[in-house]
């Protein structure tokens, strides 16, 4: 297991260095390629990422699953690193290009190999395409989101569902999935640290990079929640769990603290403690809790000593909690979420059955791409039909995850993960499919990870049935 991760890291690193080298050589030969970035260095990395996507997807490799799954995650950082004057929003082909390459690869693979969909899964794919096509068609914001909405909702997400359905028949699928998503977790953490560090150097809440830092670390926290069960299971499968588990826990805890996300501190830290208890022993949990209390108690002072700019950003986010009051209520009031959700509910009343369509809240609401709540965003954009459909999918997934808890105690983390993710997207922000007309980030990481959790739990459930038989 451990040598497999080493081979994966070496292969991915070699591919990345080769891509950057090819990009550098191309820029030296064709200086017109400098349009890809604000500077030569930025251009090399942006153009190099496009080369990396093409090479990793279309050249033979034993690590193809990692390359396919990590592209949406890596694309999130690419969007923040591209030129500011690149076309923003869901209609930018430059921002959609990694997804288009992934779709092309998955199509080429699905043509050669058969899937093994059940009747229910075929119905799910068909209903997903039909309902999302309807909600895209009725949107008043269709000119601003049509390209991204079509690619992500109608092509990319169904492609990942079919691609993983094909791969899940492989005997080593759970292990390969754990390894791939564990490394994705590490890369996402390192990228988040970089985002926090560079964003904190710019003082002032209205500054672009500080705003990016706060908003995007809030978003990525939902991805960490969904990646965590694969990461912790990978650590427990290896013979180095005594080392890897504490390291991954520390990495996750630092991400939560440095995210400056008030919701993450209140939601994700308890989730982290519960997951540790599921896979570990009480004494390990007590030691980690004691260490965590000491770290939080002295965090302001420690952060100031390490980097005063980070201390400034931390105080910027948490200074308004010095007064007495329920913390969750305080978050809603300080962030203005109550008023935003009131506007979303009013939009629902104007069109209660089908809502106003995909991406409509950005146009008809106060200017945000979502209402900081899955429920209120779907209510405004897809009405009662969308609410019944989407929450029906989550209920079915929850039932599947509960079935998967039978073979091993550690699988209990799966339904807890879904519950924590839903709590996060209902209280902090709607992190599902991101297809804004104006802002930079375009993504469908959360649905892809939920699909991974579905097939992972399905294999676990089948093992349980086989063991009992």
N, C-alpha and C positions, 0 to 999 in steps of 0.2 A: 504493500500500500504506500509506504513512505517513498521507496524508489520511484513509484509511478508519479508522485507529485514532483519529485526532482526532475524527472524527464519532461514533465509538462512545463515546468518553469523554464528549463533550459530551451525547450523547443519554442515556447512563446517569446522568450527574450531574444532568441536568435532571429526569429521572424520579425520582431519589432526593430531590431538593430539593422537587419538587412533592408527593411522598408525605409527606415530613416536614411540609410546610406544611399539607397536608390533615389530618394527624394532630393537629397543634397546634391548628388551628381546631376540630376535633371535640372535643378535650379541653376547650377553653375553653367550648364549648356544653354538653357532657355530662361533668361531673366524675366520673361513675361509671366512666368509662373508665380512671381512675387505677389500677384493679385490675391493669392490664397491667404495671406496673412498681413499683419501690421508691420512685421519685421522679417528679416531673413530667417531667424531662428523659429519664429512662430510659423512661418510658411513651411519650413522643413517638417515640423511636427504635424501640421494639418494635412499637408499633401502626403506625408509619410503614412498617416493613418489610413487614407484612402487606399494607398498601395498595400498596406498591411491587410486590410479587409479583403482585397482581391486575392492576394497571395495565400492567406490562411484558409480562405474558403474554397479556392479552385485548384490548389495543389494537394496531392495526396498527403495525408497525415493521420496518425493514430489518435490525435487529440482534436478531431473535428468537432466533437460535442462542445468542448470548451470554447472554441472559436465562434461557433454559432450562437451560444448562449451569452457570451461576454460582449458581443458587438453592441447590443442596446445599452449596456452599462457604460462601456467606453465611449459611446457616442454622446452620452450626456455631458462628459467633460470636453469632448470635441466642440460641442455647441458653444460652450463658454469660452473656448480658446480661439474660435474663429474670429475673423474681422468683425468689428462692430457694425460696419456698414454693409455686410453681407445681407441679402434679403432675409429678414426674420420671419418667424411664423411657419405654419404648417405647409405653405405652398413653396417653400424654398427647397429646390432640388439638391442644393449643396448640403443641406442638413438632413435630407431624406436619403442621400446616396448610400450610406452604410446599410440602411434597411432594405433598399432596393437590391443591393448586392446579396444580402442574406436571403431575400425572397427568391432571387434568381437561382442561388445555390440549392435552396430547399426544393424548388420546383424541379430542378434537374435531377435531384435525388429521388423525389417522389415519382417521377416518370419511370425510373428504373426499378424501383422496388414497390411492393404492395403494402398498403396499410392493413390493419386488422381492426377496423372500427366496429363497435357494437351498434345495434339499431338505435340505442339512446344517444350514442356519441354522434352518429350521422344526423340525427334530429337536432342535436345541439349545434353542430356546425351550420346546418341549414337555417335554423332559427336565428342564430347569431348574425349571419349575413343579411337575412331578410329584415330583421328589426333595425339593425344599424344602417342599412341602406335607406330605410324609411326615415329614420331620425336625421340622417344627413340631408335627405331630399327636402325636408320641410324647414331646414335651418335658414333663418334670415342672414346668417353669417357665412353662407355656403361659398361665396366668392373668396373668403379669407381662409377657409379651412379645407376646401374640397380635395386638394391633392394629398395632404397629409391624412385626412380622414379616410379617404379611399385606400391609401397604401396601408396604414396601420390597422384600421378596423376591419376592412374587407379582404385584405391580402395577408399582411404579416402575421396577425394573431391566429387566423385559421391555419396558416402555413406551419407555424410552430406547433400547433395542436396535432396536425397530421404528421409532422416530422418526428415528434417525440413519441407518437403512437407507434410509428414504425420502429424506432430504436428501443422501445421499452421491452420488446421481445428478446433482446439480447440478454444472456444470463448475467453479465456483469454490469447491466444498466444502472442499478442503484449505486454501486461503487463508483462508476464513472461519473454519474451525476453529482455525487457528494464531492468528489475531487474537483470537478469543474467549477461547481458553485462555491466551494471553499476558497479556491484561488480567486474567483470573482469577488467574493467577500473581502479578501485581503486587498485587492486592487481598488475596490470601491472605498475602503477605509483610507488607503494611502492617498487616493485622489481627494477625498474629503478633507484630510489633514492639509493638503496643499491648498485647497480652496479656502479653508479657514485662515491659514497662515498669510496668504497673499491678500485676502480680503481685509484682514485686520490691520494691514499697513495703511489703509486709507480711512482716516477718521471722518466722522460725520455720518449720521444715519441716512442722509439723502445721497451720499456718494454711491455711484453705480456698483462698485465692487463690494462694498459693505452690504448693499441691498441684495446683491447676488448671493453673498455668503449666507445671509440669514435665510433667504427664501429657498435656496437650493439644498442647504443642509437639512432644512425641514422636510423637503421632499425625499431626499435620499434615506432619511431615517426609516421610512416605510419599507424601502428595499432591504435594509439591514434586518428588519424583522423577518421578512420572508426568506432571506438567505441563511439566517441563523441555524435552523434545524439541520440543514445540510452541513454546515460548518462544524457544529458540535458533534454530529454523528461521524463525520470524517475523523475528527480528533479521537473519538472513542474507538474507532476501528483500528487505528494504528497501534503499534507497540510503544509509541511515544506520547500516549495520552497524558502522562504525568507532566510533560513539558508543553505540548500543544494546547491542551485545554486551558491552563492558566494564561498562556499567551493570547489565545483568541478571546478569552473573557476580558483581559486587560485591554485588548484592541477595541472590543465592542464598548467597554465602559468609557474609554477615552473618546470614542466617536460620539457617544451620548453627551458627555460633558462639554466637549469642544464644539458641538453642533450649535450651541447657544439656543437650542430648541427647548422652550419651557414645557411643551407637551411631551417631548422625548424623556425628559427627566422624570416626569410623573408617570408615564406609561411604560416606557421601555426598560427602565431599571428594575421594576418589579417583575417584568417578563424575563429579564436576564436571570434574576434570582430564582424564579420558579423553574426555569429550564435547567439551571445548575442542579437544583434539588432532584430533578427527574433523573439525570444521568450520573449524579455523583452522590457522595455521602454527606450526612449532616455536618460532620466536623469540617469538611472542605467549605461548605456553605457558610458556616459561622466564621471561619477565618477570613473568607472573602468579604463578608458583611462588615467585619471589624475594620478591615483594610479600607473598604469603601467609605465608611463613616469618617475615618481619619483623613482620607483624601478629600472628601467633600468639605469637611470642617476647615481644613487649611488651604482650600483650593484657591481662593482669592489671592492670598498672600503668595502662594507658590507660583501662580500664573503671573503675578506682577513681577516676581523675581526673574522668571524665565523670559517673559516678553510683555512689557507694559501695554503694547497695542492689543494683545489678546485680552488682557485684563479690562481694557476699555470696552471692547466689544461685549465681553461677559456682563459688565455692569450696565451697558446700554440695554441689554435684553432683560435683566433681572432686577434692576433698581426699583421698578414699580411694584415689587412684591414685599417692600419693607412694611407696608401698612397691613393691618389685621383684616382678614376676610377669607372666605373659602377660596382655596387656590384655583380650582377648576373654574369657578365663577369669575375669579379675577382674570384668568386668561381670556375668557370670552369678552369681558368688558374692555380690557386694555387693548386687545387686538381689533376691536370693532366688529367681531364676528356676529354678535347678536343683531346688529343693524343689517349686516350683509345678508344674513339668513332671513330676516324679515322681508327684504326685497325679493329674495328667491321665492319665498312663499307667495308673495303677491303675484309674481310671474306665473306660478302654478295656478293660482285662482283664475288668471286670465285665459289659460288653456289647460284645463285639468286632465284631459284624457291622454293626449300625446305630447304635451309640453310644447316648447318652441323649437326643438331640434338641437342637434349636436353643435356645440360651440356657441349657442345662442346667449348664454349668460354673460359671456365676455362683451357682447354687443349691446344687450338689453339691460344688463345689470349695472353696477357701479364702476365697471371697467376691469375688474379682476377676472381671471380666466375660470375661476370656480368660486363656490360659496363657502370655502373652508369646511365643507362637510359633504360626504358622499350623498347622504339622504337628500339634502336641500338642493344640491346641484342636479341630481337626477330628477328630482321632483319638478324643478323649473324647466329642464331641458327635455325630459322624456315622459313627464306626467305619470299617471297611475299605471299605464301600460309598462313603461320602463322600470318603475319601482317593482312591480310584480315580477317582471322578467329577471331583472338583475338579482333581486334578493332571493328569487327562486333558485338561481344558479348557486348563490352562496349557501343556501340551505342544503342543496344537494351535495355540494362539496363538503360541507360540515358533516353530513351523514357518512360520506365516504371516509373522511378522516377519522371519525369515531370507530368505524369498522377496522381501521388499520392499527388501532391500539392493542388489539388482541395478541399478536405474536410476541411483542416485546414491550417492556415498560417504557423504553426510551421513545417509542412512537407516540406516546401521550403528548409529546411536544407539538405534534402536528395540529390537532384541533386548537391547542392553546395559541399557536402561531396565527392561525386564521382569526381567532377571537381578538388577539392583540392588534393585528393589522386592521380589522374592522373598527376597533375602538379608536385607533389612531386616525383613520380616514374619516371618522365621523366627528372627531373633536379637534383635530389639528389642521388637516387639509385633505382634499380629495385627490389622492395619489392613485390614479388608475391609468387611463390613456390621456396623455398630455398632447393636445393638438391646438395650441393657441394661434390666433391670427397675427399677433404682434410680437410676443416675447420669444426668446431664443430657443429655449429647451423644448424639444419634441421627443416624445418617448412612449413606449408601451412596455416598460420593464415589469411593472406589477402583474399584468395579465400573463406574461411569459413565465414569471416565477410561480404564479398560481397554477398554471398548467403543469409545471415541473412538480409541484407539490401533489397535484392530482395523480399523475402517473407514478410518482414515488409511493404514494399511499396505496395505489391500486396494486402494485407489485407486492407491497407488504401484506395487503388483504388476501391476495392469492396465495402467498406463502402460508398464511394462517389456515386457509382452507385445506391446502395440501398437507400441512402438518397434522391437522385433525383427521384427515382422511387416511 
